[in-house]
Amino acid sequence: MLSNSPPPASRPARAHNDHHESDDREIESLEEFDRVVASGGLAGHRVQSVDLTDRTFALLGADTTESVFLGCAMEPDAAAKVRAGGALVFPPVPGLPFDPYRGGLYGPDELFEGLADDGFDATPDARTYRWYQETKSDGDIFASMLRSIHDDAVSDALDEHLDGARVVGIMGGHALERGTAAYAGAARLGRRLTRDGLTVATGGGPGAMEAANLGAYAAPFEDGMLDAALELLAKTPHFTPSVTDWARAAFEIRQGWPGGGVSAGIPTWFYGHEPPNAFASHIAKYFVNAVREDGLLARSNAGVVFLPGAAGTVQEIFDNATPNYYGSRGEPTPMVLVDRVHWTEKLPAWPLLQALAAERPMAARIALVDSVDEAPDALARLRTQAPA
């Protein structure tokens, strides 16, 4: 195995935290709960998905005025007391394959739990997709409410995780196969941007998205680690015919080189037939695709790189261009399109993007490059270039 020691100048920044406790009323772990109780009470706090069955004594003695308990297991006496003390209590929902009140993002180990022994169909990710398929069209307001609560909780956790980070989005097609030059290029891009101190965010799925998250994961290691990982992954090029084999290959890389770099994956169960990739350290998975797509682009405050893709990537280009055009999110953010032939001849999005940008501030924040290896420098240039 290659050394786990990164080159001195290549260590990715990890300045942002999963949860900020100063002036924050949210309690998302038992440790936070104990600290808050010890410091004076729970009044006005929101407790998310914390198992409080062993904290009955603390709950019986705590001030719970205007507090809210979301999906927290507790003894009946404790639940009755906190309600009487002015709290709102939303109890856990039995039988769900997901937690609608979750206080943090997903990780690969959580979504793929059971993969090694029982295959992908037994994982929480696959079971949640089946639940979604069964409930999305039956008109049940309760199921719809649970999906909405879940997605809002995920958005809250994502904002906490990315607070203070410089986020660069990498968009590209899900069909890109491991073992191809384009896949390797997307991985190099993710590695380079992470080493530059940026937080890579992708749609969290296979193909170009997985490659970019893989590159971010590889950032702390010596360069040869990525070459070795690409060679091993090429033996299972696609998630068809077997998601299980495809995902197991990724976990073999994670186990062989533990402690990889941080990145975000933002997938959706709307496209649940496409599995999430295992290389994003933090995964914000949504039920509603529109919320997921807009949220990914809105959080890419350091710009977006668009790799060659099809209809989904074209949609993302103009979903990103619209707020840049109107200035609805402030100054326009950089947009770099990769592969001149693809974006001028095969799917000519670039000429339209240029026409939209003409004589507007966003004109100074768009670029077209021939090769993926040119994208980091183009992105850096656009970030420092003043809008017209």
Salt bridges, closest charged atoms under 4 A:
ASP18 OD1 - HIS161 ND1 2.87
ASP18 OD1 - HIS282 NE2 3.00
GLU21 OE2 - ARG35 NH2 2.95
ASP24 OD2 - HIS19 NE2 3.41
GLU28 OE1 - HIS19 ND1 3.14
GLU32 OE1 - HIS19 NE2 2.97
ASP34 OD1 - ARG55 NE 2.83
GLU110 OE2 - ARG102 NH1 3.00
ASP125 OD1 - LYS285 NZ 2.67
ASP151 OD1 - HIS150 ND1 2.96
ASP159 OD1 - ARG299 NE 2.87
GLU160 OE1 - HIS19 ND1 3.12
ASP163 OD2 - HIS20 NE2 3.44
ASP196 OD2 - ARG192 NE 3.02
GLU210 OE2 - ARG178 NH2 2.64
ASP223 OD1 - ARG191 NH1 3.68
ASP223 OD1 - ARG195 NH1 2.80
GLU274 OE2 - HIS174 NE2 3.43
GLU274 OE2 - HIS273 NE2 3.91
ASP294 OD1 - ARG329 NH2 2.77
GLU331 OE1 - ARG365 NH2 3.46
ASP370 OD1 - ARG340 NE 2.85
ASP373 OD2 - ARG188 NH2 3.16
ASP377 OD1 - ARG192 NH2 2.91
